[in-house]
């Protein structure tokens, strides 16, 4: 069914005194760099867990999310190989080749020692650790993110296919404006960066396979332990 994706507004608003701007000529460039990073952080957080009200609908709060059950008797704050195997099996087939694991760095120590039988299922990027710490889990890249929950909480690990998310940005991208008039009496200059962005997963619900009972999706996570 057709759906409407509304664009919400994200912004960064910064004040700096004229004295500071005169004494620190490189501050303008630094404000631009850090404001871009702040906007990127806000958009990433919204795509991950946004509620869809004036902001994107994050995949962790969407109906498309598949949540794999923990193992019977599994200890709190643990991740076991069976969890990872079952998550991998719930990814939509076409998405496997595009997918990556998104984890909190708290999860990595457990991944690095995880095995199925005697075989390790996590591997460093090369035969050594020179390109660590991400590595590969079941052959798919592992990327650490501070948007992911800490170990044991819902969202500490997720297998995602980025193509499963539909995002829109207003033409022109980030817009910049500054004013010396807003706080003229205080000798302060105002800087503002704004962006309009909207998004949501393509799917409204997980997909039922032609054979088997386990639904699949572009976004798979593990329940809290």
VENBEL-V105800 format. One record per residue. N is the residue number from 1. PHI is phi in degrees with one decimal (none if undefined). PSI is psi in degrees with one decimal (999 if undefined). D_FIRST is the distance of its C-alpha to the first C-alpha in whole Angstrom. Layout:
# VENBEL-V105800
[[N | PHI | PSI | D_FIRST] [N | PHI | PSI | D_FIRST]]
This chain:
# VENBEL-V105800
[[1 | none | 150.0 | 0] [2 | -68.0 | 144.6 | 4] [3 | -135.6 | 156.3 | 6] [4 | -104.7 | 129.1 | 10] [5 | -105.6 | 111.2 | 13] [6 | -91.6 | 142.9 | 16] [7 | -89.7 | 123.6 | 19] [8 | -94.6 | 163.8 | 22] [9 | -107.4 | 129.9 | 26] [10 | -114.1 | 144.2 | 28] [11 | -150.0 | 159.1 | 32] [12 | -124.5 | 129.7 | 35] [13 | -124.7 | 123.2 | 38] [14 | -130.8 | 139.4 | 42] [15 | -114.1 | 139.1 | 45] [16 | -144.0 | 135.9 | 48] [17 | -70.4 | 151.6 | 52] [18 | -61.8 | -34.6 | 53] [19 | -62.2 | -44.9 | 56] [20 | -64.2 | -42.1 | 54] [21 | -64.0 | -35.2 | 52] [22 | -70.8 | -38.8 | 56] [23 | -80.6 | -21.2 | 57] [24 | -127.0 | 79.6 | 54] [25 | -61.7 | -21.2 | 53] [26 | -86.1 | -2.0 | 51] [27 | -64.1 | -36.3 | 49] [28 | -57.0 | -46.1 | 46] [29 | -64.9 | -38.7 | 45] [30 | -66.4 | -40.7 | 45] [31 | -61.0 | -41.4 | 43] [32 | -63.6 | -45.1 | 40] [33 | -63.8 | -47.5 | 40] [34 | -71.8 | -32.3 | 40] [35 | -67.5 | -39.1 | 37] [36 | -61.3 | -41.1 | 35] [37 | -65.1 | -38.1 | 35] [38 | -66.4 | -40.7 | 34] [39 | -65.0 | -43.2 | 31] [40 | -59.9 | -42.2 | 30] [41 | -61.1 | -46.9 | 31] [42 | -62.9 | -41.7 | 29] [43 | -66.4 | -41.0 | 26] [44 | -63.4 | -41.0 | 26] [45 | -63.9 | -40.3 | 27] [46 | -67.6 | -41.0 | 24] [47 | -64.8 | -31.3 | 22] [48 | -77.0 | -50.0 | 23] [49 | -140.9 | 22.1 | 23] [50 | -63.0 | 147.2 | 22] [51 | -89.7 | -1.1 | 21] [52 | 81.3 | 0.9 | 18] [53 | -100.7 | 102.5 | 20] [54 | 70.0 | 11.2 | 22] [55 | -155.5 | 169.0 | 21] [56 | -60.5 | 156.6 | 19] [57 | -88.5 | 114.0 | 17] [58 | -74.0 | 151.0 | 19] [59 | -66.8 | -25.5 | 19] [60 | -72.2 | -15.4 | 21] [61 | -116.4 | 14.1 | 20] [62 | -98.7 | 163.2 | 16] [63 | -72.0 | -11.0 | 15] [64 | -80.3 | -13.7 | 15] [65 | -69.4 | 133.9 | 18] [66 | -101.1 | 127.2 | 21] [67 | -113.7 | 114.0 | 24] [68 | -81.1 | 137.8 | 27] [69 | -72.4 | 147.2 | 30] [70 | -70.6 | 167.8 | 33] [71 | -77.0 | 150.3 | 36] [72 | -60.5 | 129.1 | 38] [73 | 74.5 | 10.5 | 41] [74 | -66.2 | 133.7 | 40] [75 | -68.2 | 154.2 | 42] [76 | -63.6 | 147.1 | 40] [77 | 58.6 | 38.6 | 40] [78 | -126.5 | 159.2 | 40] [79 | -132.1 | 126.8 | 37] [80 | -119.0 | 163.0 | 38] [81 | -59.3 | -34.9 | 38] [82 | -63.3 | -34.6 | 36] [83 | -59.3 | -49.2 | 33] [84 | -65.7 | -42.4 | 33] [85 | -61.8 | -41.8 | 33] [86 | -71.5 | -34.1 | 30] [87 | -64.5 | -45.3 | 28] [88 | -57.7 | -38.6 | 28] [89 | -70.6 | -16.5 | 27] [90 | -96.6 | 0.8 | 24] [91 | -76.9 | 137.8 | 23] [92 | -56.8 | 139.4 | 20] [93 | -53.3 | -48.1 | 23] [94 | -66.5 | -20.5 | 22] [95 | -84.1 | -14.1 | 22] [96 | -56.9 | -46.1 | 25] [97 | -69.6 | -15.9 | 27] [98 | -104.7 | -10.7 | 25] [99 | -77.0 | 159.5 | 26] [100 | -146.2 | 159.9 | 28] [101 | -89.2 | 134.0 | 30] [102 | -114.8 | 118.1 | 29] [103 | -132.0 | 159.7 | 32] [104 | -80.7 | 144.9 | 35] [105 | -60.6 | -20.3 | 38] [106 | -63.8 | -22.2 | 40] [107 | -80.1 | -26.9 | 38] [108 | -56.6 | -43.4 | 40] [109 | -57.6 | -34.2 | 43] [110 | -74.7 | -35.3 | 42] [111 | -63.0 | -40.5 | 40] [112 | -67.0 | -17.6 | 43] [113 | -113.6 | 11.8 | 45] [114 | -83.5 | 136.8 | 42] [115 | -137.5 | 156.1 | 43] [116 | -113.2 | 110.1 | 42] [117 | 68.6 | -119.6 | 45] [118 | -106.8 | 1.6 | 47] [119 | -95.2 | 127.7 | 45] [120 | -69.4 | 141.4 | 43] [121 | -105.9 | -7.9 | 40] [122 | -110.1 | 136.6 | 40] [123 | -132.3 | 144.2 | 41] [124 | -68.4 | 165.3 | 43] [125 | -59.4 | -30.9 | 41] [126 | -131.0 | -173.1 | 45] [127 | -68.6 | -14.6 | 48] [128 | -117.0 | -169.3 | 49] [129 | -105.4 | 19.8 | 47] [130 | -66.1 | -25.9 | 48] [131 | -105.8 | 8.9 | 44] [132 | -63.9 | 163.7 | 43] [133 | -104.8 | -5.2 | 42] [134 | -57.8 | -68.3 | 38] [135 | 75.2 | -166.0 | 39] [136 | -132.9 | 140.4 | 37] [137 | -124.1 | 118.7 | 35] [138 | 52.4 | 34.1 | 35] [139 | 82.4 | -0.9 | 35] [140 | -107.4 | 143.4 | 32] [141 | -61.7 | 145.6 | 33] [142 | -107.6 | 126.3 | 34] [143 | -124.5 | 129.4 | 33] [144 | -88.8 | 142.9 | 34] [145 | -146.2 | 137.0 | 33] [146 | -76.5 | -7.9 | 34] [147 | -76.2 | -23.0 | 30] [148 | -72.8 | 146.5 | 31] [149 | -69.4 | 163.1 | 32] [150 | -72.2 | 165.6 | 36] [151 | -54.1 | 130.2 | 37] [152 | 97.7 | -18.6 | 36] [153 | -95.0 | 156.6 | 33] [154 | -58.6 | 126.6 | 29] [155 | 95.6 | 7.2 | 28] [156 | -71.1 | -24.9 | 32] [157 | -142.9 | 138.3 | 30] [158 | -147.0 | 147.1 | 27] [159 | -108.8 | 118.1 | 26] [160 | -128.8 | 146.3 | 23] [161 | -109.1 | 107.9 | 22] [162 | -57.2 | -27.0 | 21] [163 | -68.2 | -12.9 | 19] [164 | -79.8 | -2.3 | 16] [165 | -113.3 | 134.7 | 16] [166 | -106.7 | 117.3 | 15] [167 | -126.4 | 145.5 | 17] [168 | -130.3 | 137.6 | 18] [169 | -121.1 | 137.8 | 22] [170 | -58.7 | 138.6 | 23] [171 | -53.2 | 134.0 | 25] [172 | 105.3 | -17.1 | 29] [173 | 65.4 | -137.1 | 28] [174 | -75.8 | 131.2 | 31] [175 | -110.3 | 142.8 | 33] [176 | -119.8 | 142.0 | 36] [177 | -148.0 | 149.3 | 39] [178 | -138.9 | 156.0 | 42] [179 | -147.5 | 136.6 | 45] [180 | -99.6 | -1.3 | 48] [181 | -93.4 | -29.7 | 48] [182 | -59.0 | -42.6 | 46] [183 | -121.7 | 42.6 | 49] [184 | -56.0 | -41.7 | 52] [185 | -63.6 | -21.9 | 54] [186 | -100.0 | 1.0 | 54] [187 | 62.3 | 38.7 | 54] [188 | -123.5 | 138.4 | 50] [189 | -104.1 | 139.8 | 48] [190 | -105.6 | 136.3 | 44] [191 | -122.0 | 140.5 | 41] [192 | -142.0 | 131.1 | 38] [193 | -118.6 | 131.5 | 35] [194 | -132.0 | 151.4 | 31] [195 | -146.2 | 144.3 | 28] [196 | -112.8 | 124.0 | 24] [197 | -143.9 | 143.4 | 22] [198 | -143.2 | 155.0 | 18] [199 | -173.8 | 162.9 | 16] [200 | -168.5 | 158.5 | 14] [201 | -62.3 | 149.9 | 13] [202 | -62.7 | -39.9 | 11] [203 | -85.2 | 144.4 | 10] [204 | -91.8 | -19.9 | 10] [205 | -155.2 | 158.9 | 12] [206 | -60.1 | 158.3 | 15] [207 | -97.1 | 135.5 | 15] [208 | -85.4 | 129.2 | 17] [209 | -74.4 | 163.1 | 20] [210 | -64.2 | -35.3 | 21] [211 | -129.1 | 136.3 | 24] [212 | 100.7 | 164.3 | 25] [213 | -106.5 | -10.5 | 24] [214 | -85.5 | 118.4 | 23] [215 | -68.5 | 160.8 | 20] [216 | -133.1 | 160.1 | 19] [217 | -156.7 | 172.9 | 18] [218 | -78.4 | -12.4 | 18] [219 | -134.2 | 117.3 | 20] [220 | -129.3 | 132.4 | 23] [221 | -134.9 | -178.6 | 26] [222 | -119.8 | 137.8 | 29] [223 | -65.0 | 162.7 | 29] [224 | -64.3 | 143.9 | 32] [225 | -117.9 | 999 | 36]]
